[in-house]
Amino acid sequence: MTDSAKRFSQNPILSPKDLVPSRPGLEIACLLNPGVFTFQNKTWLLIRVAERPQQKEGIISFPILKGDGIEIIEIRENDPDLIADDPRVINYKGADYLTTLSHLRLVCSDDGINFYQPEGYPLLQGEGPAEAFGIEDCRVALIDDTYYLTFTAVSAEGVGVGMRTTKDWKTFEKHGMIIPPHNKDCAVFEEKINGKFYTLHRPSSVDLGGNYIWLAESPDGIHWGNHKCIIKTRKTNWDSKRVGAGAAPIKTEKGWLEIYHGANAEHQYCLGAFLMDLNDPSKVIAQTNEPIMRPIAEYEMCGFFGQVVFTNGHTVNGDELTIYYGAADEFVCGAKFSIQDILSQLEYNHAD
């Protein structure tokens, strides 16, 4: 089945072998889900780089942050207290651990296709107990002259949303965890609406509710409240198991257009879209029934965790939407879309 994406012929544009590990003794297992922004007339990606120790036969080893350094934990594969049937998460003696430790790394490009790591820019790494298992999947929103970075902060206590802000990408102000566990997929609108900041986010509930997209508002972009659920999973559809926001919503004449991911019970991740009212984004006007992009290329089907296309970053140039996305939880890829084409695929709510 086809989709609306015009994939870059150069895909994957970045693979784990293209970057150097952050420190000796580690290897890059995956590149994932870049935040995207423009700065100094270049396209920049803030890539999630997932690292682990070089693996030894019969042993599973993984890193966690401890103080200012990294601790390597090693467990025998045949240990009866080990549950390791998911390549992303293991359970040992009742406690969950990630198999990799993620940090965020900047790369830039003059043409939006060929990326390199510039000198003089820091790696963004987890800091403190709430980020002990790393930071992941950053969204970047530019409001006035400030870039707002919202990312997934991971620790043994749970998964929440952290925030840092910057103006120059060399110095950062840390705002701690702005939305507590369990939460992720936080995408801030790039302009205020009626004097308020707005963001999309995704709380998770095991026993009641579901993995739904919520909207929140803020007087300052840091403290959030008035949370409202606006998009739910659809039982018989491609987004039956979980949904989550992509990058900042795109302002169009018809409303705020949001590209989102959805997954089914088989953990296949696709992309869809929905439309919010320009003056009241808690009102969802329309939504796509079918995905605008689904995993069909080999690099999307096969990798660290296959059958995945996942985005949290894009650029807009007129009608052209360039989405940068993680493929199979291992590669960074790009694809172009027509915004008008996406709008034409929306199914409007009967009430409107």
C-alpha positions in Angstrom: 0.0 0.0 0.0 1.4 3.4 -1.0 1.5 6.6 1.0 1.9 10.4 0.3 5.6 10.6 1.1 8.3 11.4 -1.5 11.2 9.8 0.3 14.7 11.1 -0.2 16.6 9.0 -2.8 19.6 9.3 -0.4 17.8 7.5 2.5 19.0 6.7 5.0 20.7 10.1 5.3 22.4 9.1 8.5 23.3 5.7 10.0 25.0 4.7 13.2 28.3 4.3 11.4 28.2 8.0 10.3 28.9 9.4 13.8 31.5 8.8 16.4 30.6 7.4 19.9 30.5 10.0 22.7 33.2 8.2 24.7 35.6 5.2 24.4 34.1 1.8 25.1 30.7 2.7 23.7 29.2 2.0 20.3 26.3 3.7 18.6 23.4 1.2 18.3 20.8 3.6 16.8 20.2 7.0 15.5 16.6 8.1 16.1 13.9 10.7 15.8 15.6 14.1 15.3 14.2 17.4 16.4 14.6 19.9 13.5 15.1 23.6 13.2 16.7 26.3 11.1 19.6 28.4 12.4 22.3 30.5 10.7 20.7 29.7 7.3 21.2 25.9 7.8 19.0 23.0 8.5 19.8 21.4 11.8 18.9 18.0 13.3 19.1 17.3 17.0 19.4 13.6 16.8 18.8 11.0 19.5 22.0 9.0 19.6 21.5 5.6 21.5 24.8 4.1 22.7 25.7 0.9 24.5 29.0 -1.0 25.4 30.4 -3.3 22.8 28.5 -6.5 23.5 30.3 -9.7 24.6 29.0 -13.2 23.9 26.7 -14.5 26.6 26.4 -11.1 28.4 24.0 -8.2 28.1 25.6 -4.9 29.1 24.1 -1.5 29.2 25.1 2.0 30.5 23.3 4.3 33.0 24.3 7.8 34.1 25.7 8.0 37.6 27.0 11.3 38.9 29.1 12.9 36.2 30.0 9.6 34.6 28.6 6.4 33.2 28.2 3.0 35.0 28.2 -0.2 32.9 26.0 -3.0 34.1 26.6 -6.5 32.9 24.2 -9.4 33.2 24.6 -13.0 32.0 22.0 -13.8 29.2 21.1 -17.1 31.1 20.5 -15.3 34.4 17.0 -16.5 35.6 16.2 -13.0 36.9 16.6 -11.5 33.4 13.7 -10.8 31.0 15.2 -9.7 27.7 12.5 -10.3 25.0 12.4 -6.6 23.9 15.5 -5.1 22.2 14.7 -1.7 23.8 14.0 -2.6 27.5 15.0 -5.4 29.8 13.8 -6.3 33.3 16.2 -7.6 35.9 15.2 -8.6 39.4 11.9 -6.7 38.9 13.5 -3.4 37.8 13.3 -2.0 34.2 16.4 -0.8 32.3 17.0 0.5 28.8 19.4 -1.4 26.7 20.9 1.8 25.4 21.7 5.3 26.8 20.6 8.2 24.6 21.9 11.7 24.3 21.1 14.5 21.8 23.6 15.5 19.2 23.6 18.4 16.7 24.3 18.0 13.0 23.7 20.6 10.3 23.3 20.8 6.5 23.4 23.4 3.8 21.1 21.5 1.5 18.9 19.6 4.0 20.3 16.2 2.8 24.0 16.0 3.5 24.6 16.5 7.3 27.8 16.9 9.3 28.6 17.5 12.9 29.9 21.1 13.4 32.6 22.0 15.9 32.0 24.0 19.0 28.5 22.7 19.9 28.0 20.6 23.0 26.3 17.2 23.2 23.1 17.4 25.3 23.2 14.6 27.9 21.1 13.6 30.8 21.8 15.3 34.0 20.5 14.4 37.5 18.3 11.5 38.8 15.3 12.3 36.5 17.5 11.8 33.4 19.7 8.9 34.6 18.6 6.6 31.8 19.2 9.4 29.2 17.2 12.0 27.2 15.4 11.1 24.0 13.2 12.3 21.1 13.6 16.1 21.3 11.1 18.5 19.7 12.3 22.0 19.0 10.0 25.1 18.8 11.2 28.6 18.0 9.1 31.3 19.7 10.4 34.9 19.3 14.2 34.5 19.6 14.2 31.5 22.0 14.3 27.8 21.1 12.3 25.6 23.4 13.6 22.0 23.6 11.1 19.4 25.0 12.5 15.9 25.4 11.8 12.6 27.0 13.6 12.3 30.4 14.0 8.7 31.4 14.9 7.2 34.8 14.0 4.2 37.0 11.2 6.4 38.4 9.5 6.9 35.1 9.4 8.7 31.8 8.5 12.5 31.8 9.0 15.6 29.8 12.1 17.7 30.4 12.8 21.2 29.0 15.8 23.3 28.1 15.9 26.7 26.3 18.6 28.3 24.2 19.2 31.3 21.9 22.6 30.3 20.5 22.8 26.4 20.9 25.9 26.8 23.0 24.4 27.8 26.3 21.2 26.3 27.7 18.9 27.1 30.6 17.5 24.0 32.3 13.9 24.0 33.4 13.8 20.5 34.9 10.9 18.1 34.3 7.9 20.2 33.2 5.4 17.3 32.9 5.9 14.4 35.3 5.7 10.6 34.5 4.3 9.0 32.6 4.5 11.4 29.7 6.2 12.1 26.4 5.7 13.4 22.8 5.5 17.1 24.0 5.3 19.5 21.0 5.0 23.2 21.7 3.1 25.5 19.3 5.5 28.1 17.7 3.3 31.1 18.5 1.0 32.1 21.3 -2.8 31.9 20.9 -4.8 34.6 22.7 -1.7 35.4 24.8 -1.1 31.8 25.9 1.5 29.2 25.1 0.1 25.8 24.0 1.6 22.3 23.8 0.5 18.8 22.8 1.7 15.9 25.1 1.0 12.2 25.7 0.3 10.8 29.2 0.0 7.1 29.5 -2.2 5.0 31.6 -2.1 1.2 32.1 -5.4 0.6 33.7 -7.7 3.5 32.7 -7.8 5.6 29.6 -5.1 5.1 27.1 -2.2 6.5 25.1 -3.9 9.6 23.9 -2.9 13.1 22.8 -3.6 15.9 25.2 -3.4 19.7 25.0 -2.1 22.0 27.7 -1.7 25.8 28.1 0.8 28.0 29.9 1.4 31.7 30.7 5.1 31.4 30.3 6.0 28.3 28.2 7.3 26.4 31.3 4.4 25.9 33.7 1.5 24.0 32.2 -2.1 23.4 33.1 -5.7 23.1 31.9 -5.0 19.8 30.3 -7.5 18.4 27.8 -7.6 15.1 25.9 -8.1 15.8 22.2 -7.1 12.7 20.2 -7.8 9.1 21.1 -6.7 5.7 19.7 -9.2 4.1 17.2 -9.8 0.4 18.0 -10.0 -1.0 14.5 -7.6 1.4 12.8 -3.8 1.7 12.2 -3.6 3.9 15.3 -5.4 1.5 17.6 -2.7 1.1 20.4 -1.1 4.5 20.9 -1.0 8.0 19.3 1.5 10.8 19.9 2.3 14.3 18.6 5.1 14.8 16.1 6.7 18.3 15.9 5.2 21.8 16.4 1.8 22.2 14.7 1.9 23.9 11.3 -0.3 27.0 10.9 -2.5 26.9 7.8 -5.4 28.9 6.6 -7.7 26.0 7.6 -6.3 25.4 11.1 -3.3 24.1 13.0 -2.1 21.0 11.2 -0.4 18.4 13.3 1.5 15.4 12.0 1.3 12.5 14.5 2.3 8.9 14.9 0.1 6.0 15.6 0.8 2.4 16.4 -1.2 -0.8 16.3 -1.1 -3.8 18.5 1.7 -5.3 16.4 3.9 -2.1 17.1 3.8 -0.9 13.5 4.2 2.9 13.5 2.7 5.1 10.8 2.1 8.8 10.4 -1.2 10.6 10.2 -2.6 14.1 10.6 -5.2 16.1 12.4 -6.4 19.7 12.3 -7.2 22.0 15.2 -9.1 25.3 15.3 -6.8 28.3 14.9 -8.3 30.2 17.8 -9.1 27.3 20.1 -6.8 24.3 19.5 -8.8 22.1 21.9 -11.3 21.8 19.0 -10.2 19.1 16.6 -11.8 19.9 13.2 -10.6 16.9 11.1 -8.4 13.9 11.1 -7.0 11.4 8.5 -8.5 8.0 8.4 -5.6 6.4 6.6 -1.9 7.1 7.2 -0.1 9.7 5.2 3.1 7.5 5.6 3.6 3.9 6.5 6.7 1.8 6.8 7.3 0.3 3.3 10.9 0.9 2.5 13.5 -1.8 3.5 15.2 0.6 5.9 11.9 1.2 7.6 10.9 -2.4 7.8 14.3 -3.8 9.0 16.5 -2.4 11.8 16.9 -2.2 15.5 13.1 -2.2 15.9 11.4 -2.8 12.5 8.2 -1.5 10.9 8.6 2.0 12.3 8.4 5.6 10.8 8.4 8.1 13.6 8.8 11.9 13.3 9.3 14.8 15.8 10.8 17.3 13.4 10.2 19.0 10.1 10.8 22.2 8.0 8.2 24.1 6.1 8.8 26.0 2.8 5.5 27.3 1.4 3.5 24.2 0.5 6.5 21.9 0.9 6.7 20.0 4.2 10.0 18.2 4.7 9.7 15.6 7.4 12.8 14.1 9.0 12.1 10.8 10.7 13.5 7.8 12.4 13.2 4.5 10.5 13.2 1.1 12.2 14.6 2.8 15.3 18.0 2.8 13.7 18.3 5.3 10.8 17.6 9.0 10.1 15.7 9.6 6.9 13.8 12.4 5.1 10.7 12.7 3.0 8.8 15.6 1.3 5.0 16.1 1.4 2.6 18.7 0.0 0.7 20.4 2.9 -2.3 20.9 0.6 -2.3 17.2 -0.3 -2.3 16.3 3.5 -5.2 18.8 4.1 -7.1 17.2 1.2 -6.9 13.8 3.0 -8.5 15.0 6.2 -12.0 13.8 7.1 -13.9 16.6 8.7 -16.0 16.0 11.9 -19.7 16.0 11.2 -20.4 18.6 13.8 -18.4 21.1 11.7 
